[in-house]
């Protein structure tokens, strides 16, 4: 067959390839989210579909074959066996840090799914707690819970135990520490997952990227923090950094906050899947940067990753006065 006679088939081949690519991307997405149970049935279904692509192309030339293949892809996709999720009936969960951010949104989300939710807040009369009390169902109970207070932990445990009549809970933190403590918590959770496996207890780590949770605070909080920092710094440190550098750092927080993702649903989806999955993944990374940044850090040469992080995190911040003098 010469080039002239092959050309008319090229657009059709591209359309077939496009349909296959869309199906493949959709299947991979569900696999990554553990929404599919890939067994012999699912593998056979996809294999037959790939064989059917050639049959449709040869036996039904033109648009009829493409339409039949597209319909087969759609039917195959919707009939793939879904992963088993545990029923939420009689399941209870304790969440800390529910005043705002992930904890607050997660408490509402799991309440709507049918969980019994114990929402621990730092301020029982605060706006976050009041919102949970008014918007939640009778399955949602707000607790005064400062995780640094042994007295409040014991009291909250007694309240939960009384409400559940000793039928058990699923604990989950609403916030994770950052920096070194976050790395330590990740390592602790990994070891905990291995040690508790023999008891049938599963441990999943949720590591989201940047979301708007109130982490960076408000302009008023930044101003108060700025005054406190300047008052507490020793004269030598204040001279070495310079007030302009500290002001620039405060302004940088505002820029970071503006670039964070406002919709928390990706995090809530991963948490709810991890809670209900019979075999949850060890790690979940909601948000695009949650996977993108670790790849830069771990797989690129340090000379490149250092430059990238420097420009990502310190753009427009300038340098301390002491660095200017020595530079």
C-alpha positions as CSV (number, residue, x, y, z in Angstrom):
1,X,0.0,0.0,0.0
2,X,1.5,3.3,-1.0
3,X,1.6,6.5,1.0
4,X,-1.3,8.1,-0.8
5,X,-3.7,5.2,0.0
6,X,-2.5,5.0,3.6
7,X,-3.1,8.7,4.4
8,X,-6.9,8.5,4.7
9,X,-6.6,5.9,7.5
10,X,-4.2,8.1,9.5
11,X,-6.9,10.3,11.2
12,X,-8.9,7.2,12.0
13,X,-5.8,5.6,13.6
14,X,-5.3,8.7,15.7
15,X,-8.9,8.6,16.9
16,X,-8.5,5.0,17.9
17,X,-5.3,5.9,19.7
18,X,-7.0,8.8,21.4
19,X,-9.9,6.6,22.7
20,X,-7.4,4.0,24.0
21,X,-5.3,6.7,25.7
22,X,-8.3,8.2,27.4
23,X,-9.4,4.8,28.7
24,X,-5.8,4.0,29.9
25,X,-5.6,7.3,31.7
26,X,-9.0,6.8,33.4
27,X,-8.0,3.2,34.5
28,X,-4.6,4.3,35.8
29,X,-6.3,7.2,37.8
30,X,-8.7,4.8,39.5
31,X,-5.9,2.4,40.2
32,X,-3.8,5.1,41.8
33,X,-6.8,6.1,43.9
34,X,-7.4,2.4,44.8
35,X,-10.9,2.5,43.3
36,X,-10.3,-0.6,41.2
37,X,-9.8,-4.2,42.2
38,X,-7.4,-5.6,39.5
39,X,-7.9,-9.3,39.4
40,X,-8.1,-11.9,36.6
41,X,-11.5,-10.6,35.5
42,X,-10.4,-7.0,35.1
43,X,-7.2,-8.0,33.3
44,X,-9.1,-10.3,30.9
45,X,-11.6,-7.5,30.2
46,X,-8.9,-5.0,29.3
47,X,-7.0,-7.6,27.2
48,X,-10.1,-8.5,25.2
49,X,-10.8,-4.8,24.7
50,X,-7.3,-4.2,23.2
51,X,-7.9,-7.2,20.8
52,X,-11.3,-5.8,19.9
53,X,-9.7,-2.5,18.8
54,X,-7.9,-4.3,15.9
55,X,-11.1,-6.3,15.1
56,X,-13.2,-3.1,14.9
57,X,-10.6,-1.3,12.8
58,X,-10.3,-4.1,10.3
59,X,-13.9,-5.6,10.2
60,X,-15.8,-2.3,10.5
61,X,-13.9,0.4,8.5
62,X,-14.5,4.0,9.3
63,X,-16.8,5.6,11.9
64,X,-18.9,2.4,12.7
65,X,-15.9,0.5,14.0
66,X,-14.7,3.6,16.0
67,X,-18.1,4.1,17.5
68,X,-18.4,0.4,18.4
69,X,-14.9,0.4,20.0
70,X,-15.7,3.6,21.9
71,X,-18.9,2.1,23.3
72,X,-17.1,-1.1,24.3
73,X,-14.5,1.0,26.1
74,X,-17.2,2.9,28.0
75,X,-19.0,-0.3,29.0
76,X,-15.8,-2.0,30.0
77,X,-14.7,0.9,32.1
78,X,-18.0,1.1,34.0
79,X,-18.1,-2.6,34.6
80,X,-14.5,-2.9,35.9
81,X,-14.7,-4.3,39.5
82,X,-14.5,-1.6,42.1
83,X,-12.3,-2.0,45.1
84,X,-14.1,-3.0,48.3
85,X,-14.8,-0.2,50.7
86,X,-15.9,-0.9,54.2
87,X,-19.4,0.2,55.3
88,X,-19.3,3.3,57.5
89,X,-22.1,2.0,59.7
90,X,-21.0,1.8,63.3
91,X,-17.6,3.3,62.4
92,X,-16.4,6.1,64.6
93,X,-13.4,8.4,64.2
94,X,-11.7,10.9,66.4
95,X,-10.2,13.9,64.6
96,X,-8.0,16.5,66.3
97,X,-7.5,20.1,65.1
98,X,-11.1,20.7,64.0
99,X,-11.2,24.4,64.7
100,X,-10.3,25.1,61.0
101,X,-8.5,23.7,58.0
102,X,-8.3,20.0,57.1
103,X,-9.6,18.9,60.5
104,X,-12.7,21.1,60.3
105,X,-13.5,20.1,56.7
106,X,-12.8,16.5,57.3
107,X,-15.2,16.4,60.3
108,X,-18.0,17.7,58.1
109,X,-17.2,15.4,55.2
110,X,-17.1,12.2,57.3
111,X,-20.3,13.2,59.1
112,X,-22.0,13.4,55.7
113,X,-20.7,10.0,54.8
114,X,-22.3,8.5,57.9
115,X,-19.4,8.2,60.3
116,X,-19.8,8.9,64.0
117,X,-17.4,11.8,64.4
118,X,-15.7,13.1,67.5
119,X,-14.2,16.5,66.5
120,X,-11.5,17.7,68.9
121,X,-11.2,21.5,69.0
122,X,-8.9,23.8,70.9
123,X,-11.6,26.4,71.6
124,X,-15.0,24.9,72.5
125,X,-16.7,28.2,72.1
126,X,-14.7,29.3,69.0
127,X,-16.3,29.9,65.5
128,X,-15.0,26.5,64.2
129,X,-16.6,24.6,67.0
130,X,-19.9,26.5,66.8
131,X,-20.1,25.9,63.0
132,X,-19.6,22.1,63.6
133,X,-22.3,22.1,66.3
134,X,-24.9,23.9,64.1
135,X,-24.1,22.2,60.7
136,X,-23.3,18.7,61.9
137,X,-25.8,15.8,62.4
138,X,-26.4,14.1,65.7
139,X,-23.5,11.8,64.9
140,X,-21.0,14.7,65.2
141,X,-19.8,15.5,68.8
142,X,-17.5,18.4,69.5
143,X,-14.9,17.8,72.2
144,X,-12.5,20.2,74.0
145,X,-9.2,18.5,73.1
146,X,-5.8,20.1,73.4
147,X,-3.4,17.3,72.5
148,X,-0.7,18.8,74.7
149,X,-3.0,18.6,77.8
150,X,-3.0,15.2,79.5
151,X,-6.1,16.2,81.4
152,X,-8.1,16.9,78.3
153,X,-6.9,13.8,76.6
154,X,-8.1,11.6,79.5
155,X,-11.4,13.5,79.7
156,X,-12.0,13.2,75.9
157,X,-11.2,9.5,76.0
158,X,-13.8,9.0,78.7
159,X,-16.4,10.9,76.7
160,X,-15.7,8.9,73.6
161,X,-15.7,5.6,75.5
162,X,-19.0,6.5,77.1
163,X,-20.6,7.4,73.8
164,X,-19.4,4.3,72.0
165,X,-20.0,2.0,74.9
166,X,-16.4,0.6,74.5
167,X,-16.9,-0.5,70.9
168,X,-13.7,1.2,69.7
169,X,-12.5,4.1,67.7
170,X,-10.4,5.0,64.6
171,X,-8.0,7.8,65.7
172,X,-6.8,10.3,63.1
173,X,-4.9,13.5,63.5
174,X,-6.2,16.6,61.8
175,X,-2.8,18.2,61.5
176,X,0.8,17.0,61.0
177,X,3.9,18.7,62.2
178,X,6.2,20.3,59.7
179,X,9.9,20.2,59.0
180,X,11.9,17.8,61.0
181,X,9.0,16.7,63.2
182,X,7.0,15.9,60.0
183,X,9.8,13.7,58.8
184,X,10.0,12.0,62.2
185,X,6.2,11.5,62.2
186,X,6.4,9.9,58.7
187,X,9.2,7.5,59.9
188,X,7.3,6.7,63.1
189,X,4.1,5.9,61.1
190,X,6.0,3.7,58.7
191,X,7.4,1.6,61.5
192,X,4.0,1.7,63.3
193,X,2.4,0.2,60.2
194,X,4.8,-2.7,60.2
195,X,4.5,-3.3,63.9
196,X,0.7,-3.2,64.0
197,X,0.2,-5.3,60.9
198,X,0.1,-8.5,63.0
199,X,-2.8,-7.1,64.9
200,X,-4.8,-6.3,61.8
201,X,-4.3,-2.5,62.3
202,X,-3.6,-0.5,59.1
203,X,-1.7,2.8,59.2
204,X,-2.0,5.2,56.3
205,X,-0.1,8.5,55.9
206,X,-1.8,11.4,54.2
207,X,0.8,13.9,52.9
208,X,-1.0,16.8,51.1
209,X,0.6,19.5,49.1
210,X,-0.2,23.2,49.7
211,X,-3.8,23.9,50.6
212,X,-5.5,27.0,52.2
213,X,-6.0,25.8,55.8
214,X,-5.1,28.9,57.8
215,X,-1.6,27.6,58.3
216,X,0.0,31.0,57.5
217,X,-2.5,32.9,59.6
218,X,-4.0,36.3,58.8
219,X,-2.5,39.8,58.2
220,X,-3.3,40.7,61.8
221,X,-1.5,37.6,63.1
222,X,1.5,38.3,60.9
223,X,1.8,41.9,62.2
224,X,1.6,40.7,65.8
225,X,4.2,38.0,65.1
226,X,6.4,40.6,63.5
227,X,6.3,42.7,66.6
228,X,7.1,39.8,68.8
229,X,10.0,38.7,66.7
230,X,11.6,42.1,66.7
231,X,11.1,42.4,70.5
232,X,12.7,39.0,71.2
233,X,15.6,39.1,68.8
234,X,19.0,39.9,70.3
235,X,20.8,43.0,68.9
236,X,23.4,40.9,67.1
237,X,20.8,38.7,65.4
238,X,18.6,41.8,64.5
239,X,21.6,43.4,62.9
240,X,22.6,40.3,61.0
241,X,19.2,39.7,59.5
242,X,17.9,43.3,59.3
243,X,14.3,44.3,59.7
244,X,13.8,44.7,56.0
245,X,14.5,41.0,55.5
246,X,12.0,40.0,58.2
247,X,9.4,42.3,56.6
248,X,10.0,40.7,53.2
249,X,9.6,37.2,54.8
250,X,6.2,38.3,56.2
251,X,5.1,39.5,52.8
252,X,6.3,36.2,51.3
253,X,3.9,34.4,53.5
254,X,1.1,36.3,51.9
255,X,2.2,35.3,48.4
256,X,2.5,31.7,49.4
257,X,-1.0,31.8,50.9
258,X,-2.4,33.3,47.7
259,X,-0.9,30.4,45.6
260,X,-2.3,27.6,47.7
261,X,-5.1,25.4,46.5
262,X,-8.4,26.5,48.1
263,X,-10.5,23.4,47.4
264,X,-9.8,20.8,50.1
265,X,-11.9,18.0,48.5
266,X,-8.9,16.1,47.1
267,X,-7.5,15.6,50.7
268,X,-11.0,14.7,52.0
269,X,-11.4,12.1,49.2
270,X,-8.1,10.4,50.0
271,X,-8.7,10.3,53.7
272,X,-12.2,8.8,53.3
273,X,-10.9,6.2,50.8
274,X,-8.1,5.3,53.2
275,X,-10.6,4.9,56.1
276,X,-13.0,2.7,54.1
277,X,-10.6,0.7,52.0
278,X,-10.0,-2.9,53.0
279,X,-6.4,-2.6,51.9
280,X,-5.5,1.1,52.0
281,X,-2.2,2.4,50.5
282,X,0.6,3.2,52.9
283,X,0.9,6.8,51.6
284,X,-1.6,9.2,49.9
285,X,-0.4,12.4,48.2
286,X,-3.4,14.7,47.5
287,X,-2.5,17.7,45.4
288,X,-0.1,17.9,42.4
289,X,2.9,19.4,44.3
290,X,2.8,16.6,46.9
291,X,4.3,14.3,44.3
292,X,6.1,16.9,42.2
293,X,8.3,18.4,45.0
294,X,9.6,15.1,46.4
295,X,10.6,14.0,42.9
296,X,12.6,17.2,42.6
297,X,14.2,16.7,46.0
298,X,15.0,13.0,45.8
299,X,15.8,12.4,42.1
300,X,17.4,15.5,40.8
301,X,21.1,16.3,41.6
302,X,21.2,18.4,44.8
303,X,22.8,21.3,42.8
304,X,19.7,21.5,40.7
305,X,17.1,20.9,43.4
306,X,18.7,23.5,45.6
307,X,18.4,26.1,42.9
308,X,14.8,25.2,42.2
309,X,13.7,25.3,45.8
310,X,15.6,28.5,46.3
311,X,13.6,30.2,43.5
312,X,10.3,28.6,44.5
313,X,10.5,29.5,48.2
314,X,12.7,32.6,48.4
315,X,11.7,34.6,45.3
316,X,11.5,38.3,46.1
317,X,12.6,37.7,49.7
318,X,16.1,39.2,49.4
319,X,19.0,38.3,51.6
320,X,19.8,39.2,55.2
321,X,21.9,42.4,55.8
322,X,24.8,40.2,57.1
323,X,25.0,38.3,53.9
324,X,25.1,41.6,51.9
325,X,28.0,42.8,54.0
326,X,30.0,39.6,53.6
327,X,29.0,39.1,49.9
